[in-house]
Amino acid sequence: MMDSVMLRENDLELIDALQLNPRASWAEVGAVLGMDPVTAARRWKRLVDDRLAWCTVALGRRQLHTMSVAFLELTCEAGAANQVAAELARQPHMITVQHIAGSYDLWTIAIAPDLADLSEYLLSQLPRQPGITRVRTHIATRAFDLSMRWRLRVLNAAQAGRLRPAHHPHAVTRPMDEIDRRLFVALSTDGRRSFAELEAELGLSARTVQRRINRLVAVGDITFRCDLARRLAGWHDSAVLWLAMPDDHLESTGEQLLSWPETRTCAAVAGPNNLLLTVGLHNVADLHELVTRLRHDFPHATIVDRQLVLRQVKLYGRVLDRVGRWSSTTPLDLWALGADDPGAPP
């Protein structure tokens, strides 16, 4: 049974390589892993075909700071949580949907161009969705990371150094335009799509596509990420933690937590519980050790609540099965709530 088969070491090395540089050429990847480019490409195709790993696009740090991000805790009518989660997973502005244990049934991340668009969705559209009885909203004031930086850390430091993409600061900065946003949506289905494929879909020359992607990456508007069926790599469980601390500790605490191998999402939020942290765990028992470490390393912080994740339904545009393999793709349009007629859920 595939459910019980763990990913092989060479698969983990390949995935880790693409977590470091999701659009690296197969020649670059093969040189670091000691294999020819054809073998590297073939192994990646097998992982994708088996729905065990995938690459996609994500908001870069600069663009992320211009958007509005909300973490939502939802209570559902009895027996309605699965249906509600499935509907939310189809919405292009919803990047994460998961079932949680505790006072709420679902935990999600929604993104909109600005607070006005996000507020319209939360006040007018979301309450009309069947099956939802209560919504608790937490608005991010600073998103340190939304599960973009974590990696398996299988490769050694020398290998990682050879794969990390070079940073080329770009002098020209401007808001993302309609073509940039269309490019983002197209890359959300596969972050390794070729310039030729994008040329055919978007009606732009391959050179224009390449130039736009390079600029968007250089100025921090977009980045790329590689993910996998995490349970099959030993990350069987995850949890959501809410912390409270003096505001003058938020920045340093968030930045330090980004170096923890367990950290997935970390954000400062408005409210008394002002730091959100989601973590990956090898098993549920590891949560207690992690909480102990948090208390030791950050004595100024109080852990107010913790919620174990029962099942992840959607992760950055991918709808997942119970093992974490992707079963379908919902193209991400993080500007959908800012459209003239974004549509309301049924």
C-alpha positions, -999 to +999 in steps of 0.1 A: +000+000+000+013+034-010-001+048+023+026+030+043+055+034+020+080+061+030+098+082+004+133+069-005+165+087+004+172+097-032+137+111-035+141+132-004+174+145-017+158+155-050+129+172-032+152+190-008+172+203-039+140+217-054+130+232-020+163+252-022+158+262-058+124+251-072+133+263-108+168+250-109+177+233-142+181+195-142+218+200-150+222+221-118+203+196-097+221+166-112+255+181-107+249+185-070+232+151-065+257+132-086+233+121-113+228+130-150+201+155-158+179+130-176+178+108-145+170+138-123+142+148-146+128+113-148+128+109-110+110+142-106+084+132-132+077+100-113+072+119-080+048+143-097+030+115-116+025+097-083+014+130-067+040+128-040+057+161-047+050+194-066+063+229-072+043+260-072+046+298-070+040+319-039+040+355-029+074+369-022+082+389+009+076+423-006+043+414-022+032+395+009+036+427+029+012+446+006-016+420+008-040+413+036-038+379+052-064+365+076-063+333+097-098+320+102-112+296+128-145+282+118-172+263+136-195+242+114-229+226+117-228+190+129-216+168+101-209+198+077-172+202+082-161+181+053-185+198+029-175+233+041-138+224+038-143+211+003-160+243-008-134+265+008-107+245-010-122+255-043-119+292-036-088+307-053-080+331-025-079+304+002-044+290+004-047+266+033-077+246+047-074+221+075-094+203+101-083+210+137-090+195+171-103+220+198-129+246+200-132+251+162-136+227+133-116+243+106-086+266+103-078+284+071-057+312+055-073+337+032-055+364+012-069+395-005-053+426-022-062+448+008-082+450+040-113+464+023-116+435-001-109+410+027-135+427+050-161+425+022-155+387+019-156+382+057-186+403+063-207+396+033-197+364+015-183+340+040-213+342+064-236+331+035-218+299+030-239+269+041-227+249+071-207+277+088-221+288+122-192+308+136-161+325+123-132+339+144-109+362+123-073+370+130-057+396+107-020+394+102+000+425+108+033+409+097+036+376+079+071+363+086+065+331+066+036+312+051+052+278+048+076+289+020+110+285+037+109+251+054+128+223+038+137+187+045+174+196+052+187+163+038+215+179+017+246+190+034+257+227+037+280+225+007+253+210-015+228+235-003+252+264-010+256+253-046+219+252-052+207+284-035+197+309-062+218+340-065+201+372-055+202+400-081+186+432-067+164+449-093+162+486-094+127+488-110+099+483-086+062+488-094+029+472-084+021+438-100+000+444-131-027+423-147-002+403-168+020+396-137-011+383-119-021+361-148+015+348-148+012+340-111-021+321-116-006+301-144+025+292-123+003+282-094-006+250-111+031+241-117+060+263-106+084+245-130+064+253-162+086+262-191+087+296-207+074+280-239+043+266-221+036+299-205+041+317-238+014+295-254-010+301-225-005+338-219+001+350-255+034+365-246+068+357-260+090+333-240+115+360-236+089+384-221+078+356-198+113+350-186+120+387-182+089+392-161+095+362-139+131+373-133+120+408-123+092+395-100+116+373-082+143+399-080+121+426-064+105+400-040+070+399-055+070+362-061+090+332-050+087+295-057+082+266-034+084+228-035+063+206-013+056+169-008+033+144+009+048+152+043+036+121+061+057+100+037+088+119+047+083+114+085+063+146+092+032+128+103+015+155+123+012+193+127-002+218+152-013+255+154-001+275+184-012+309+196+013+329+216+010+362+235+040+385+242+049+422+244+048+438+210+084+449+211+094+412+210+073+402+180+098+409+153+128+392+169+108+362+180+092+357+146+126+359+128+142+335+153+114+310+148+120+309+111+152+290+117+134+261+135+130+230+113+095+226+126+082+261+117+058+262+088+037+294+092+047+323+115+029+356+117+022+385+140-016+391+143-038+418+157-052+408+191-042+397+225-028+364+211-004+383+189+018+356+174+006+326+153+029+296+148+021+264+129+046+236+132+053+202+116+058+173+140+072+138+135+045+126+159+020+142+183+042+135+213+068+159+199+045+188+206+053+187+243+091+189+237+085+218+212+064+237+237+091+232+264+117+246+240+095+276+232+091+284+268+129+281+274+140+301+244+113+328+246+105+333+283+087+366+274+060+346+255+030+328+269+015+299+249-022+306+251-036+278+230-025+248+209-046+229+183-036+196+166-043+194+129-065+164+122-062+166+084-049+190+058-073+196+030-056+222+010-020+235+009-011+264-013-034+255-041-032+217-039-061+197-025-046+168-006-058+132+003-055+118+038-019+109+033-009+143+020-006+134-017-022+160-040-055+149-055-064+181-075-052+216-082-071+248-075-053+277-094-044+304-069-057+339-077-049+359-046-064+390-062-098+373-068-115+392-039-104+425-055-122+417-088-153+437-097-175+407-094-156+380-075-187+359-069-201+347-037-201+311-024-234+294-030 
